[in-house]
Amino acid sequence: MSNPNHPSVDQSDRVVPYNLRQSGRTPVEMLISTRVRKSPFWHLSHEAGCWRATVYNRIYHPRGYIRPEDGGAMVEYEALVNRVTMWNVAVERQIRVKGPDAEAFTDYVITRDATKIEPGNGKYAILCNEKGGVLNDPVLLRLAEDEFWFSISDSDLLLWLQGVNVSKKYDVIIDEIDVCPVQIQGPLSEDLMAKLAGEELREIPYYGLMETNIGGADVVISQTGFTGEKGYEIYVRDAHENAELVWNSVLEAGEEFGLMVIAPAHHRRIAAGILSWGQDLDHETSPFQVNLSYQVPRNKEADYIGKEELERQRAVIDAGDFPFKMRMVGLTLGGKEITDYAPDFWLIADTDGNDMGYVTSPWWSPELNTNIALGWVPWTSSEVGTKLQVRLPDEFSETSGVAVDGEVVDIPFRKSVTPNIREVKKEEGLDYAE
């Protein structure tokens, strides 16, 4: 009999398997203490109604403002897709690489070509280890010829970058800076941001940057986000001094647009096929196992960490094979409407009932009128149209103890308002981006 922590799902691609025990919503209260950092927006989030949080990058991360009895996360979703929302995303710690060798160092640690990022622009990037595992997937901002900011996802990228340079000795300073972002997302985000920053904001291209002042505080604005909707991020300089100035300015300006403070919209990012590091992938995941293969360029001549192994993996795939047992796919599935975060990696079975994979990110899609999810299945069962079953907890199952039907589908689940580079390159018939 298999161990419930590690059932009969083939995780031989991994050194440390995911814990697949189905323990449910364990009734444990989060301890608030000095062990975890409070961002300069934390008290403002609490004032705005934040009632639950998690930890991300060792910082408290708001994950709910509207309580379940008042409609919960789907009320926040409606505000995002119909109006405009503000998110506390100070957990996106800003790691600065600055100095004469900033471009060369950055080009060595990311898979894409840093030399093609002009000052005042950014890119979505990944950094890999020598085995090709994805260490982080930051938004990378180039403030100047000699200055890059890594707006990081949930891993200790600062320590990795500093460690790399111990032996490489590039002429750069690598440190965390006192800059914290908020996201402004939704169809009315451009109008709100133009009110805050001036009409010239409307000229910022996707992944373009603008330096300005909001509420008396110096900020950097990028047209980026975690949703697939129109959106921006405001990076507040000297954030521990200026957080309230910017936050309150956004609240005041946002009144006429029906602004709502919400938690990061995982329901919308799933529909857009946007991954969450630590939930959908980690340092043992190759970009070729998930929808990040386009991040491995075919024409980058310069060396970078992981290049040899990633090019080996691509050669195997180009030859018609797949060098891994498991692959991430998009899923549609039955059951009751999944309108909250999953407490476990729910098991996926084949149509004969044999467990073979697990769900990482599920949610209800009102637009598609179905539950959608990202999940891991064997490569041999990853073709679009493959039928399968998902073992949902009683909270969401149609019949207690009976798995619901599911199907492998293409990602994204629906077209983004602001298509990301993956979607753009797919439309162009390319499988990589520079």
Secondary structure as a PSIPRED ss2 file (coil, helix, strand):
# PSIPRED VFORMAT (PSIPRED V4.0)

   1 M C   1.000  0.000  0.000
   2 S C   1.000  0.000  0.000
   3 N E   0.000  0.000  1.000
   4 P C   1.000  0.000  0.000
   5 N C   1.000  0.000  0.000
   6 H E   0.000  0.000  1.000
   7 P C   1.000  0.000  0.000
   8 S C   1.000  0.000  0.000
   9 V C   1.000  0.000  0.000
  10 D C   1.000  0.000  0.000
  11 Q C   1.000  0.000  0.000
  12 S C   1.000  0.000  0.000
  13 D C   1.000  0.000  0.000
  14 R C   1.000  0.000  0.000
  15 V C   1.000  0.000  0.000
  16 V C   1.000  0.000  0.000
  17 P C   1.000  0.000  0.000
  18 Y C   1.000  0.000  0.000
  19 N C   1.000  0.000  0.000
  20 L C   1.000  0.000  0.000
  21 R C   1.000  0.000  0.000
  22 Q C   1.000  0.000  0.000
  23 S C   1.000  0.000  0.000
  24 G C   1.000  0.000  0.000
  25 R C   1.000  0.000  0.000
  26 T C   1.000  0.000  0.000
  27 P C   1.000  0.000  0.000
  28 V C   1.000  0.000  0.000
  29 E C   1.000  0.000  0.000
  30 M C   1.000  0.000  0.000
  31 L C   1.000  0.000  0.000
  32 I C   1.000  0.000  0.000
  33 S C   1.000  0.000  0.000
  34 T C   1.000  0.000  0.000
  35 R C   1.000  0.000  0.000
  36 V C   1.000  0.000  0.000
  37 R E   0.000  0.000  1.000
  38 K C   1.000  0.000  0.000
  39 S C   1.000  0.000  0.000
  40 P C   1.000  0.000  0.000
  41 F C   1.000  0.000  0.000
  42 W H   0.000  1.000  0.000
  43 H H   0.000  1.000  0.000
  44 L H   0.000  1.000  0.000
  45 S H   0.000  1.000  0.000
  46 H H   0.000  1.000  0.000
  47 E H   0.000  1.000  0.000
  48 A C   1.000  0.000  0.000
  49 G C   1.000  0.000  0.000
  50 C C   1.000  0.000  0.000
  51 W C   1.000  0.000  0.000
  52 R E   0.000  0.000  1.000
  53 A E   0.000  0.000  1.000
  54 T E   0.000  0.000  1.000
  55 V E   0.000  0.000  1.000
  56 Y E   0.000  0.000  1.000
  57 N C   1.000  0.000  0.000
  58 R C   1.000  0.000  0.000
  59 I E   0.000  0.000  1.000
  60 Y E   0.000  0.000  1.000
  61 H E   0.000  0.000  1.000
  62 P E   0.000  0.000  1.000
  63 R E   0.000  0.000  1.000
  64 G E   0.000  0.000  1.000
  65 Y C   1.000  0.000  0.000
  66 I C   1.000  0.000  0.000
  67 R C   1.000  0.000  0.000
  68 P H   0.000  1.000  0.000
  69 E H   0.000  1.000  0.000
  70 D H   0.000  1.000  0.000
  71 G C   1.000  0.000  0.000
  72 G C   1.000  0.000  0.000
  73 A H   0.000  1.000  0.000
  74 M H   0.000  1.000  0.000
  75 V H   0.000  1.000  0.000
  76 E H   0.000  1.000  0.000
  77 Y H   0.000  1.000  0.000
  78 E H   0.000  1.000  0.000
  79 A H   0.000  1.000  0.000
  80 L H   0.000  1.000  0.000
  81 V H   0.000  1.000  0.000
  82 N H   0.000  1.000  0.000
  83 R C   1.000  0.000  0.000
  84 V C   1.000  0.000  0.000
  85 T E   0.000  0.000  1.000
  86 M E   0.000  0.000  1.000
  87 W E   0.000  0.000  1.000
  88 N E   0.000  0.000  1.000
  89 V C   1.000  0.000  0.000
  90 A C   1.000  0.000  0.000
  91 V C   1.000  0.000  0.000
  92 E C   1.000  0.000  0.000
  93 R C   1.000  0.000  0.000
  94 Q E   0.000  0.000  1.000
  95 I E   0.000  0.000  1.000
  96 R E   0.000  0.000  1.000
  97 V E   0.000  0.000  1.000
  98 K E   0.000  0.000  1.000
  99 G C   1.000  0.000  0.000
 100 P C   1.000  0.000  0.000
 101 D C   1.000  0.000  0.000
 102 A H   0.000  1.000  0.000
 103 E H   0.000  1.000  0.000
 104 A H   0.000  1.000  0.000
 105 F H   0.000  1.000  0.000
 106 T H   0.000  1.000  0.000
 107 D H   0.000  1.000  0.000
 108 Y H   0.000  1.000  0.000
 109 V H   0.000  1.000  0.000
 110 I E   0.000  0.000  1.000
 111 T C   1.000  0.000  0.000
 112 R C   1.000  0.000  0.000
 113 D C   1.000  0.000  0.000
 114 A H   0.000  1.000  0.000
 115 T H   0.000  1.000  0.000
 116 K H   0.000  1.000  0.000
 117 I C   1.000  0.000  0.000
 118 E C   1.000  0.000  0.000
 119 P C   1.000  0.000  0.000
 120 G C   1.000  0.000  0.000
 121 N E   0.000  0.000  1.000
 122 G E   0.000  0.000  1.000
 123 K E   0.000  0.000  1.000
 124 Y E   0.000  0.000  1.000
 125 A C   1.000  0.000  0.000
 126 I C   1.000  0.000  0.000
 127 L E   0.000  0.000  1.000
 128 C E   0.000  0.000  1.000
 129 N C   1.000  0.000  0.000
 130 E C   1.000  0.000  0.000
 131 K C   1.000  0.000  0.000
 132 G C   1.000  0.000  0.000
 133 G C   1.000  0.000  0.000
 134 V E   0.000  0.000  1.000
 135 L E   0.000  0.000  1.000
 136 N E   0.000  0.000  1.000
 137 D C   1.000  0.000  0.000
 138 P C   1.000  0.000  0.000
 139 V E   0.000  0.000  1.000
 140 L E   0.000  0.000  1.000
 141 L E   0.000  0.000  1.000
 142 R E   0.000  0.000  1.000
 143 L E   0.000  0.000  1.000
 144 A E   0.000  0.000  1.000
 145 E C   1.000  0.000  0.000
 146 D C   1.000  0.000  0.000
 147 E E   0.000  0.000  1.000
 148 F E   0.000  0.000  1.000
 149 W E   0.000  0.000  1.000
 150 F E   0.000  0.000  1.000
 151 S E   0.000  0.000  1.000
 152 I C   1.000  0.000  0.000
 153 S C   1.000  0.000  0.000
 154 D C   1.000  0.000  0.000
 155 S C   1.000  0.000  0.000
 156 D C   1.000  0.000  0.000
 157 L H   0.000  1.000  0.000
 158 L H   0.000  1.000  0.000
 159 L H   0.000  1.000  0.000
 160 W H   0.000  1.000  0.000
 161 L H   0.000  1.000  0.000
 162 Q H   0.000  1.000  0.000
 163 G H   0.000  1.000  0.000
 164 V H   0.000  1.000  0.000
 165 N H   0.000  1.000  0.000
 166 V H   0.000  1.000  0.000
 167 S H   0.000  1.000  0.000
 168 K H   0.000  1.000  0.000
 169 K C   1.000  0.000  0.000
 170 Y C   1.000  0.000  0.000
 171 D C   1.000  0.000  0.000
 172 V C   1.000  0.000  0.000
 173 I E   0.000  0.000  1.000
 174 I E   0.000  0.000  1.000
 175 D E   0.000  0.000  1.000
 176 E E   0.000  0.000  1.000
 177 I C   1.000  0.000  0.000
 178 D C   1.000  0.000  0.000
 179 V E   0.000  0.000  1.000
 180 C E   0.000  0.000  1.000
 181 P E   0.000  0.000  1.000
 182 V E   0.000  0.000  1.000
 183 Q E   0.000  0.000  1.000
 184 I E   0.000  0.000  1.000
 185 Q E   0.000  0.000  1.000
 186 G C   1.000  0.000  0.000
 187 P C   1.000  0.000  0.000
 188 L C   1.000  0.000  0.000
 189 S H   0.000  1.000  0.000
 190 E H   0.000  1.000  0.000
 191 D H   0.000  1.000  0.000
 192 L H   0.000  1.000  0.000
 193 M H   0.000  1.000  0.000
 194 A H   0.000  1.000  0.000
 195 K H   0.000  1.000  0.000
 196 L H   0.000  1.000  0.000
 197 A H   0.000  1.000  0.000
 198 G C   1.000  0.000  0.000
 199 E H   0.000  1.000  0.000
 200 E H   0.000  1.000  0.000
 201 L H   0.000  1.000  0.000
 202 R H   0.000  1.000  0.000
 203 E H   0.000  1.000  0.000
 204 I C   1.000  0.000  0.000
 205 P C   1.000  0.000  0.000
 206 Y C   1.000  0.000  0.000
 207 Y C   1.000  0.000  0.000
 208 G E   0.000  0.000  1.000
 209 L E   0.000  0.000  1.000
 210 M E   0.000  0.000  1.000
 211 E E   0.000  0.000  1.000
 212 T E   0.000  0.000  1.000
 213 N E   0.000  0.000  1.000
 214 I E   0.000  0.000  1.000
 215 G C   1.000  0.000  0.000
 216 G C   1.000  0.000  0.000
 217 A E   0.000  0.000  1.000
 218 D E   0.000  0.000  1.000
 219 V E   0.000  0.000  1.000
 220 V E   0.000  0.000  1.000
 221 I E   0.000  0.000  1.000
 222 S E   0.000  0.000  1.000
 223 Q C   1.000  0.000  0.000
 224 T C   1.000  0.000  0.000
 225 G C   1.000  0.000  0.000
 226 F C   1.000  0.000  0.000
 227 T C   1.000  0.000  0.000
 228 G C   1.000  0.000  0.000
 229 E C   1.000  0.000  0.000
 230 K C   1.000  0.000  0.000
 231 G E   0.000  0.000  1.000
 232 Y E   0.000  0.000  1.000
 233 E E   0.000  0.000  1.000
 234 I E   0.000  0.000  1.000
 235 Y E   0.000  0.000  1.000
 236 V E   0.000  0.000  1.000
 237 R E   0.000  0.000  1.000
 238 D C   1.000  0.000  0.000
 239 A H   0.000  1.000  0.000
 240 H H   0.000  1.000  0.000
 241 E H   0.000  1.000  0.000
 242 N H   0.000  1.000  0.000
 243 A H   0.000  1.000  0.000
 244 E H   0.000  1.000  0.000
 245 L H   0.000  1.000  0.000
 246 V H   0.000  1.000  0.000
 247 W H   0.000  1.000  0.000
 248 N H   0.000  1.000  0.000
 249 S H   0.000  1.000  0.000
 250 V H   0.000  1.000  0.000
 251 L H   0.000  1.000  0.000
 252 E H   0.000  1.000  0.000
 253 A H   0.000  1.000  0.000
 254 G H   0.000  1.000  0.000
 255 E H   0.000  1.000  0.000
 256 E H   0.000  1.000  0.000
 257 F H   0.000  1.000  0.000
 258 G C   1.000  0.000  0.000
 259 L C   1.000  0.000  0.000
 260 M E   0.000  0.000  1.000
 261 V E   0.000  0.000  1.000
 262 I C   1.000  0.000  0.000
 263 A C   1.000  0.000  0.000
 264 P C   1.000  0.000  0.000
 265 A C   1.000  0.000  0.000
 266 H H   0.000  1.000  0.000
 267 H H   0.000  1.000  0.000
 268 R H   0.000  1.000  0.000
 269 R H   0.000  1.000  0.000
 270 I H   0.000  1.000  0.000
 271 A H   0.000  1.000  0.000
 272 A C   1.000  0.000  0.000
 273 G C   1.000  0.000  0.000
 274 I C   1.000  0.000  0.000
 275 L C   1.000  0.000  0.000
 276 S C   1.000  0.000  0.000
 277 W E   0.000  0.000  1.000
 278 G C   1.000  0.000  0.000
 279 Q C   1.000  0.000  0.000
 280 D C   1.000  0.000  0.000
 281 L E   0.000  0.000  1.000
 282 D C   1.000  0.000  0.000
 283 H C   1.000  0.000  0.000
 284 E C   1.000  0.000  0.000
 285 T C   1.000  0.000  0.000
 286 S C   1.000  0.000  0.000
 287 P C   1.000  0.000  0.000
 288 F C   1.000  0.000  0.000
 289 Q C   1.000  0.000  0.000
 290 V C   1.000  0.000  0.000
 291 N C   1.000  0.000  0.000
 292 L C   1.000  0.000  0.000
 293 S H   0.000  1.000  0.000
 294 Y H   0.000  1.000  0.000
 295 Q H   0.000  1.000  0.000
 296 V C   1.000  0.000  0.000
 297 P C   1.000  0.000  0.000
 298 R C   1.000  0.000  0.000
 299 N C   1.000  0.000  0.000
 300 K C   1.000  0.000  0.000
 301 E C   1.000  0.000  0.000
 302 A C   1.000  0.000  0.000
 303 D C   1.000  0.000  0.000
 304 Y C   1.000  0.000  0.000
 305 I C   1.000  0.000  0.000
 306 G C   1.000  0.000  0.000
 307 K H   0.000  1.000  0.000
 308 E H   0.000  1.000  0.000
 309 E H   0.000  1.000  0.000
 310 L H   0.000  1.000  0.000
 311 E H   0.000  1.000  0.000
 312 R H   0.000  1.000  0.000
 313 Q H   0.000  1.000  0.000
 314 R H   0.000  1.000  0.000
 315 A H   0.000  1.000  0.000
 316 V H   0.000  1.000  0.000
 317 I H   0.000  1.000  0.000
 318 D H   0.000  1.000  0.000
 319 A C   1.000  0.000  0.000
 320 G C   1.000  0.000  0.000
 321 D C   1.000  0.000  0.000
 322 F C   1.000  0.000  0.000
 323 P C   1.000  0.000  0.000
 324 F C   1.000  0.000  0.000
 325 K C   1.000  0.000  0.000
 326 M E   0.000  0.000  1.000
 327 R E   0.000  0.000  1.000
 328 M E   0.000  0.000  1.000
 329 V E   0.000  0.000  1.000
 330 G E   0.000  0.000  1.000
 331 L E   0.000  0.000  1.000
 332 T E   0.000  0.000  1.000
 333 L E   0.000  0.000  1.000
 334 G C   1.000  0.000  0.000
 335 G C   1.000  0.000  0.000
 336 K C   1.000  0.000  0.000
 337 E C   1.000  0.000  0.000
 338 I C   1.000  0.000  0.000
 339 T C   1.000  0.000  0.000
 340 D C   1.000  0.000  0.000
 341 Y C   1.000  0.000  0.000
 342 A C   1.000  0.000  0.000
 343 P C   1.000  0.000  0.000
 344 D C   1.000  0.000  0.000
 345 F C   1.000  0.000  0.000
 346 W C   1.000  0.000  0.000
 347 L E   0.000  0.000  1.000
 348 I E   0.000  0.000  1.000
 349 A E   0.000  0.000  1.000
 350 D C   1.000  0.000  0.000
 351 T C   1.000  0.000  0.000
 352 D C   1.000  0.000  0.000
 353 G C   1.000  0.000  0.000
 354 N C   1.000  0.000  0.000
 355 D E   0.000  0.000  1.000
 356 M E   0.000  0.000  1.000
 357 G E   0.000  0.000  1.000
 358 Y E   0.000  0.000  1.000
 359 V E   0.000  0.000  1.000
 360 T E   0.000  0.000  1.000
 361 S E   0.000  0.000  1.000
 362 P E   0.000  0.000  1.000
 363 W E   0.000  0.000  1.000
 364 W E   0.000  0.000  1.000
 365 S E   0.000  0.000  1.000
 366 P C   1.000  0.000  0.000
 367 E C   1.000  0.000  0.000
 368 L C   1.000  0.000  0.000
 369 N C   1.000  0.000  0.000
 370 T E   0.000  0.000  1.000
 371 N E   0.000  0.000  1.000
 372 I E   0.000  0.000  1.000
 373 A E   0.000  0.000  1.000
 374 L E   0.000  0.000  1.000
 375 G E   0.000  0.000  1.000
 376 W E   0.000  0.000  1.000
 377 V E   0.000  0.000  1.000
 378 P E   0.000  0.000  1.000
 379 W H   0.000  1.000  0.000
 380 T H   0.000  1.000  0.000
 381 S H   0.000  1.000  0.000
 382 S C   1.000  0.000  0.000
 383 E C   1.000  0.000  0.000
 384 V C   1.000  0.000  0.000
 385 G C   1.000  0.000  0.000
 386 T C   1.000  0.000  0.000
 387 K E   0.000  0.000  1.000
 388 L E   0.000  0.000  1.000
 389 Q E   0.000  0.000  1.000
 390 V E   0.000  0.000  1.000
 391 R C   1.000  0.000  0.000
 392 L C   1.000  0.000  0.000
 393 P C   1.000  0.000  0.000
 394 D C   1.000  0.000  0.000
 395 E C   1.000  0.000  0.000
 396 F C   1.000  0.000  0.000
 397 S C   1.000  0.000  0.000
 398 E C   1.000  0.000  0.000
 399 T C   1.000  0.000  0.000
 400 S C   1.000  0.000  0.000
 401 G C   1.000  0.000  0.000
 402 V C   1.000  0.000  0.000
 403 A C   1.000  0.000  0.000
 404 V E   0.000  0.000  1.000
 405 D E   0.000  0.000  1.000
 406 G E   0.000  0.000  1.000
 407 E E   0.000  0.000  1.000
 408 V E   0.000  0.000  1.000
 409 V E   0.000  0.000  1.000
 410 D C   1.000  0.000  0.000
 411 I C   1.000  0.000  0.000
 412 P C   1.000  0.000  0.000
 413 F C   1.000  0.000  0.000
 414 R C   1.000  0.000  0.000
 415 K C   1.000  0.000  0.000
 416 S C   1.000  0.000  0.000
 417 V C   1.000  0.000  0.000
 418 T C   1.000  0.000  0.000
 419 P C   1.000  0.000  0.000
 420 N C   1.000  0.000  0.000
 421 I H   0.000  1.000  0.000
 422 R H   0.000  1.000  0.000
 423 E H   0.000  1.000  0.000
 424 V H   0.000  1.000  0.000
 425 K H   0.000  1.000  0.000
 426 K H   0.000  1.000  0.000
 427 E H   0.000  1.000  0.000
 428 E C   1.000  0.000  0.000
 429 G C   1.000  0.000  0.000
 430 L C   1.000  0.000  0.000
 431 D C   1.000  0.000  0.000
 432 Y C   1.000  0.000  0.000
 433 A C   1.000  0.000  0.000
 434 E C   1.000  0.000  0.000
